[in-house]
Amino acid sequence: MKKTLYFRENFSTILRLSIVAVLFNATAGYATEFAYVTNEKDDNISVIDLSLNKVIKTIAIGERPRGIIFNKEQSLAYICASESDRIQILDVATDLIIGELPSGEDPETIALHPNGKIIYTSNEDDALLTVIDIDSATVIAQIDVGVEPEGLAVSPDGKIVVVTSETTNMVHWIDTKTHENFANTLVSARPRSAKFTDDNKYLWVSSEIGGTVVILDVATQKIIKEFTFDIRGIHHDRVQPVGIELTKDGRYAFVALGPANHVAVIDRKKMEVEEYLLVGRRVWQLAFNQDESKLLTTNGISGDVSVIDVKRMKVTKSIKVGRYPWGVVIRNVP
């Protein structure tokens, strides 16, 4: 009898533990990362569950959304609603627009200061860089830059913000304390994106029409390296570099090549182009997930997002989103 009771009690315990294990394994598969993609033509955001590789919801926002960033806590998204002339604030917990920031006309790109209190946006139509205090929702400065400013980047130490001007073909270097434009660097035609290295030493800049990516020395604001791209079977006029992402380990740079429909992979140690990855049509912007195992691309003409397995250097999925996807950021859920 005792043996029977012992067996029953232990069997009950094992059964309970098994149920807990099953439930744990079931919930462990749930996504902890979501990609937010702005769709220019649909005036909305597609939210992608990266564990399922599918769009799980669409959020209506202002007209012609392009640049998008999160606050430091990833509880809010700031979106450039370009044709609404506003930066909208999205509460990601409720999917509701809870406020707006003044931005000047036609905000296109957006960057957050490392202190989390200041936002910068480029005003393409007015040749201005607008500096916005988030807490007071006020413009604290507008800085004259070149014609059609686009790309923005803030140095990791927070001392410098740069903006690229498409028509003037320059990188403008601005002191974040004084708001002084202290230097200008001439680059190839139609500069687009800019990206600082984590050590504050270098700045990578893409030039769409020039077909180049350059590395600039931050201390001197001089070009120290230039990359060009040659994809077999694709005319050089279609090779138009735009978005740039750099791995934290210093090993790779990834460059979106626009209507060439490829992403270039640059070996940063050897300083040479290693390979090209075929993605969707008119690849524009790029974003890593948290551990940089995945790189997402927004493909405007084909209206999808390509998912690149970084370790294998292989496109593993194409996810349909809205019309003309532009910006992408990835949110990590605790």
VEXVEXZA-499971 format. One line per field, with one value per residue (C-alpha): residue in one letter; chain; x, y, z; residue number from 0. Coordinates in Angstrom, 3 decimals. Example, Ala and Ser with C-alpha at 12.3 -4.5 7.8 and 13.67 -1.06 7.14 Angstrom:
% VEXVEXZA-499971
nudo	A|S $
ropa	A|A $
X	12.300|13.670 $
Y	-4.500|-1.060 $
Z	7.800|7.140 $
lokol	0|1 $
//
This chain:
% VEXVEXZA-499971
nudo	M|K|K|T|L|Y|F|R|E|N|F|S|T|I|L|R|L|S|I|V|A|V|L|F|N|A|T|A|G|Y|A|T|E|F|A|Y|V|T|N|E|K|D|D|N|I|S|V|I|D|L|S|L|N|K|V|I|K|T|I|A|I|G|E|R|P|R|G|I|I|F|N|K|E|Q|S|L|A|Y|I|C|A|S|E|S|D|R|I|Q|I|L|D|V|A|T|D|L|I|I|G|E|L|P|S|G|E|D|P|E|T|I|A|L|H|P|N|G|K|I|I|Y|T|S|N|E|D|D|A|L|L|T|V|I|D|I|D|S|A|T|V|I|A|Q|I|D|V|G|V|E|P|E|G|L|A|V|S|P|D|G|K|I|V|V|V|T|S|E|T|T|N|M|V|H|W|I|D|T|K|T|H|E|N|F|A|N|T|L|V|S|A|R|P|R|S|A|K|F|T|D|D|N|K|Y|L|W|V|S|S|E|I|G|G|T|V|V|I|L|D|V|A|T|Q|K|I|I|K|E|F|T|F|D|I|R|G|I|H|H|D|R|V|Q|P|V|G|I|E|L|T|K|D|G|R|Y|A|F|V|A|L|G|P|A|N|H|V|A|V|I|D|R|K|K|M|E|V|E|E|Y|L|L|V|G|R|R|V|W|Q|L|A|F|N|Q|D|E|S|K|L|L|T|T|N|G|I|S|G|D|V|S|V|I|D|V|K|R|M|K|V|T|K|S|I|K|V|G|R|Y|P|W|G|V|V|I|R|N|V|P $
ropa	A|A|A|A|A|A|A|A|A|A|A|A|A|A|A|A|A|A|A|A|A|A|A|A|A|A|A|A|A|A|A|A|A|A|A|A|A|A|A|A|A|A|A|A|A|A|A|A|A|A|A|A|A|A|A|A|A|A|A|A|A|A|A|A|A|A|A|A|A|A|A|A|A|A|A|A|A|A|A|A|A|A|A|A|A|A|A|A|A|A|A|A|A|A|A|A|A|A|A|A|A|A|A|A|A|A|A|A|A|A|A|A|A|A|A|A|A|A|A|A|A|A|A|A|A|A|A|A|A|A|A|A|A|A|A|A|A|A|A|A|A|A|A|A|A|A|A|A|A|A|A|A|A|A|A|A|A|A|A|A|A|A|A|A|A|A|A|A|A|A|A|A|A|A|A|A|A|A|A|A|A|A|A|A|A|A|A|A|A|A|A|A|A|A|A|A|A|A|A|A|A|A|A|A|A|A|A|A|A|A|A|A|A|A|A|A|A|A|A|A|A|A|A|A|A|A|A|A|A|A|A|A|A|A|A|A|A|A|A|A|A|A|A|A|A|A|A|A|A|A|A|A|A|A|A|A|A|A|A|A|A|A|A|A|A|A|A|A|A|A|A|A|A|A|A|A|A|A|A|A|A|A|A|A|A|A|A|A|A|A|A|A|A|A|A|A|A|A|A|A|A|A|A|A|A|A|A|A|A|A|A|A|A|A|A|A|A|A|A|A|A|A|A|A|A|A|A|A|A|A|A|A|A|A $
X	0.000|2.814|4.541|1.304|0.871|4.528|4.141|0.943|2.460|5.582|3.624|1.477|4.619|6.167|2.948|2.799|6.420|5.821|2.861|4.956|7.749|5.327|3.857|7.332|8.482|5.314|5.734|9.492|8.828|6.983|8.633|10.784|11.559|9.256|10.196|8.384|8.368|7.139|5.202|5.414|2.435|0.042|0.520|0.996|3.433|3.696|4.669|6.519|6.797|10.347|9.717|6.960|8.410|4.993|3.118|0.900|-0.662|-0.770|-0.882|-2.305|-0.189|0.399|1.099|4.181|6.000|9.724|12.302|11.528|13.393|12.607|13.274|15.921|13.336|11.710|8.325|7.763|8.424|9.100|8.010|8.667|5.246|6.820|3.748|2.022|5.039|5.171|7.055|4.428|4.828|3.545|2.910|3.936|1.950|-1.368|-0.518|-1.905|-0.439|-0.174|1.491|3.479|6.729|7.260|9.670|9.583|8.492|8.903|10.889|12.516|15.129|15.467|18.161|18.186|20.932|22.531|21.072|17.590|16.337|17.038|15.823|17.339|15.464|16.391|14.037|14.609|12.573|14.041|17.738|17.606|18.541|15.944|16.857|13.921|13.646|11.439|10.140|8.967|8.062|9.794|12.276|15.436|17.441|17.299|20.651|21.261|22.842|23.154|20.368|18.115|19.485|18.830|21.120|21.610|23.909|24.892|28.291|28.125|29.756|27.030|29.420|28.753|25.719|26.235|23.774|24.264|22.936|21.871|22.200|25.195|27.005|28.379|28.601|27.997|29.639|27.761|28.730|25.786|26.490|26.927|24.894|27.768|28.429|32.193|33.200|31.952|33.262|32.638|31.625|30.191|26.840|23.690|24.916|22.267|23.059|25.698|26.877|29.456|31.592|31.084|34.512|33.664|36.686|35.119|32.040|30.670|28.691|26.856|26.400|23.456|24.200|27.972|27.734|30.241|30.643|33.381|34.968|35.832|38.224|36.168|39.161|40.063|36.761|38.814|38.029|40.415|38.790|36.344|34.427|32.829|30.614|30.566|27.762|27.911|25.071|23.924|24.684|26.668|23.924|21.647|24.159|22.956|24.166|21.739|21.373|24.437|24.746|27.958|28.408|29.452|32.395|33.983|33.930|31.349|29.618|26.392|25.286|21.889|22.423|19.001|17.740|20.646|18.519|21.549|23.184|26.967|28.970|32.238|35.017|36.137|39.439|40.513|38.701|37.220|33.821|33.393|30.099|26.665|23.349|20.292|17.243|14.007|13.586|15.005|16.517|16.596|17.209|18.673|18.345|19.895|18.055|19.527|22.203|22.903|22.027|19.467|19.616|16.377|16.091|13.219|12.562|10.478|9.397|8.664|6.924|8.617|11.275|14.152|15.559|19.289|20.915|24.156|26.147|25.310|25.207|21.990|18.512|16.151|12.785|10.841|7.976|5.279|4.507|2.856|3.568|7.027|8.518|11.133|12.374|12.778|13.611|13.477|11.977|13.135|10.470|11.747 $
Y	0.000|2.399|1.680|2.453|5.777|6.660|5.965|8.005|10.991|10.959|10.438|13.461|15.546|14.436|15.215|18.721|19.372|18.096|20.446|23.389|22.438|22.262|25.654|27.155|25.840|27.127|30.627|30.652|30.701|34.001|36.966|39.343|41.501|43.527|45.538|48.819|49.773|53.128|52.908|56.160|55.612|54.077|56.531|53.716|51.461|47.704|45.843|42.577|39.785|38.566|35.146|34.556|36.671|38.168|41.452|41.225|44.691|47.973|51.367|54.443|57.593|60.933|61.613|60.157|58.637|58.175|58.473|56.576|56.075|54.853|56.636|55.042|52.940|51.845|52.807|55.558|55.841|59.197|59.290|61.883|62.444|64.416|65.802|66.512|68.677|67.010|64.443|62.178|60.329|56.758|54.898|51.370|49.854|51.200|51.844|55.365|58.699|60.524|63.741|65.661|67.595|70.714|69.933|72.609|71.724|68.292|66.420|63.411|61.883|61.931|61.277|61.117|62.626|60.036|61.953|61.011|64.588|66.139|65.178|66.393|66.408|67.517|69.862|69.099|71.979|74.673|73.686|73.540|71.264|71.573|70.895|69.921|69.623|66.596|67.429|70.936|70.043|73.180|74.034|75.282|75.944|75.851|75.687|76.664|73.838|72.906|72.410|69.389|68.075|64.366|62.050|62.599|61.072|61.983|60.879|58.313|60.814|63.340|66.110|66.252|65.989|65.711|66.293|65.521|67.892|66.143|69.060|70.790|67.422|68.113|66.727|69.503|69.105|70.773|71.239|70.013|72.524|75.697|74.644|75.989|74.470|74.230|72.298|71.111|68.182|67.823|64.286|62.609|63.544|63.280|62.112|60.192|58.315|58.897|56.542|57.065|54.191|53.349|54.720|58.203|58.065|57.608|58.564|56.530|58.413|57.082|59.075|57.915|59.419|59.368|55.629|55.738|55.253|57.177|56.953|60.284|60.880|62.669|64.558|66.156|65.825|64.451|61.489|58.612|55.832|55.555|52.482|51.924|49.002|46.724|44.177|41.803|42.379|45.650|49.021|51.346|54.012|51.724|51.316|54.008|53.625|54.717|53.067|51.978|49.676|48.774|45.722|46.424|44.023|46.178|43.363|44.345|47.287|46.731|49.193|49.315|49.917|51.277|50.241|47.800|45.607|44.396|44.967|45.288|43.564|45.354|43.714|46.535|44.841|44.354|47.524|45.837|44.770|41.098|40.221|41.380|40.019|40.107|41.571|43.287|46.139|49.570|48.646|51.736|51.473|48.803|47.740|45.069|43.130|43.215|40.544|41.457|37.955|39.460|42.463|43.838|45.856|48.029|47.536|50.397|49.246|45.630|46.712|44.180|43.634|41.205|39.323|38.586|35.896|37.714|34.621|32.822|36.002|34.774|36.234|33.886|35.612|38.268|39.831|41.812|45.169|48.366|50.511|52.064|51.004|53.567|53.377|50.441|50.102|47.039|46.972|44.476|43.336|42.265 $
Z	0.000|0.914|-2.389|-4.218|-2.398|-2.994|-6.702|-6.946|-5.131|-7.270|-10.442|-9.528|-8.941|-12.223|-14.063|-12.581|-13.493|-17.004|-17.450|-16.208|-18.622|-21.534|-20.651|-20.248|-23.604|-25.236|-23.872|-24.474|-28.185|-28.015|-29.663|-27.720|-30.752|-32.964|-36.040|-36.711|-40.397|-41.736|-45.008|-46.997|-49.294|-46.761|-43.877|-41.400|-39.582|-40.060|-36.882|-37.515|-34.957|-35.608|-34.079|-36.632|-39.456|-40.138|-39.750|-36.680|-36.807|-38.677|-36.949|-38.697|-38.319|-40.069|-43.716|-45.394|-42.410|-42.921|-40.138|-36.924|-33.632|-30.108|-26.858|-24.618|-22.778|-26.051|-24.638|-27.196|-30.909|-32.580|-36.215|-38.910|-40.475|-43.306|-45.047|-41.732|-40.765|-37.365|-35.339|-33.834|-30.534|-30.494|-27.224|-28.181|-25.282|-26.600|-30.282|-29.860|-30.923|-27.605|-28.700|-31.262|-31.386|-33.500|-36.292|-38.966|-42.485|-44.049|-41.366|-43.010|-40.744|-36.992|-34.371|-30.582|-28.442|-26.095|-23.115|-24.370|-23.993|-27.390|-30.857|-34.123|-37.410|-40.909|-42.790|-46.437|-47.886|-45.630|-45.532|-41.741|-38.873|-36.109|-32.474|-30.247|-26.467|-25.820|-22.320|-23.204|-26.809|-28.047|-30.773|-29.093|-32.258|-36.033|-37.783|-41.394|-43.370|-47.040|-49.562|-48.950|-45.656|-45.125|-43.179|-39.449|-36.854|-33.304|-32.034|-29.200|-26.823|-27.678|-28.692|-32.445|-34.681|-38.427|-41.227|-44.914|-47.582|-50.775|-53.202|-51.612|-51.408|-47.959|-44.468|-41.921|-38.492|-35.623|-31.978|-29.884|-27.081|-29.117|-32.196|-34.284|-37.711|-37.203|-40.350|-43.738|-45.754|-49.477|-50.501|-53.611|-55.126|-53.020|-49.612|-47.722|-44.502|-41.850|-39.097|-36.333|-35.092|-31.420|-30.474|-31.866|-34.190|-37.621|-39.595|-42.498|-45.156|-48.213|-51.438|-53.510|-56.933|-56.468|-55.819|-52.974|-49.251|-47.479|-44.050|-42.447|-39.575|-36.910|-35.489|-38.833|-40.748|-43.664|-45.929|-45.251|-47.299|-50.206|-51.359|-54.746|-55.704|-58.726|-58.999|-61.916|-64.380|-62.824|-64.430|-62.189|-62.402|-60.421|-57.593|-55.190|-51.586|-48.884|-45.439|-43.429|-40.416|-38.557|-36.356|-32.779|-33.004|-35.719|-38.263|-40.870|-42.498|-44.408|-47.092|-48.801|-52.525|-53.525|-56.992|-57.348|-55.031|-53.093|-49.727|-49.810|-47.080|-46.244|-44.249|-41.953|-41.081|-44.682|-45.822|-48.868|-50.179|-49.341|-51.044|-52.194|-50.912|-53.157|-51.376|-52.477|-54.942|-54.019|-50.682|-48.498|-44.751|-42.469|-38.830|-36.630|-33.972|-30.473|-30.814|-34.467|-35.629|-38.019|-40.325|-41.734|-44.937|-46.171|-49.874|-51.254|-54.695|-53.788|-50.563|-48.329|-45.691|-46.231|-43.231|-43.457|-41.310|-40.451|-39.490|-42.736|-44.852|-46.359|-46.909|-45.090|-45.431|-47.318|-45.351|-47.139|-45.513|-46.804|-49.848|-50.014|-46.683|-45.635|-42.040|-39.668|-35.973|-33.737|-30.251|-27.648|-25.196|-21.728 $
lokol	0|1|2|3|4|5|6|7|8|9|10|11|12|13|14|15|16|17|18|19|20|21|22|23|24|25|26|27|28|29|30|31|32|33|34|35|36|37|38|39|40|41|42|43|44|45|46|47|48|49|50|51|52|53|54|55|56|57|58|59|60|61|62|63|64|65|66|67|68|69|70|71|72|73|74|75|76|77|78|79|80|81|82|83|84|85|86|87|88|89|90|91|92|93|94|95|96|97|98|99|100|101|102|103|104|105|106|107|108|109|110|111|112|113|114|115|116|117|118|119|120|121|122|123|124|125|126|127|128|129|130|131|132|133|134|135|136|137|138|139|140|141|142|143|144|145|146|147|148|149|150|151|152|153|154|155|156|157|158|159|160|161|162|163|164|165|166|167|168|169|170|171|172|173|174|175|176|177|178|179|180|181|182|183|184|185|186|187|188|189|190|191|192|193|194|195|196|197|198|199|200|201|202|203|204|205|206|207|208|209|210|211|212|213|214|215|216|217|218|219|220|221|222|223|224|225|226|227|228|229|230|231|232|233|234|235|236|237|238|239|240|241|242|243|244|245|246|247|248|249|250|251|252|253|254|255|256|257|258|259|260|261|262|263|264|265|266|267|268|269|270|271|272|273|274|275|276|277|278|279|280|281|282|283|284|285|286|287|288|289|290|291|292|293|294|295|296|297|298|299|300|301|302|303|304|305|306|307|308|309|310|311|312|313|314|315|316|317|318|319|320|321|322|323|324|325|326|327|328|329|330|331|332|333 $
//
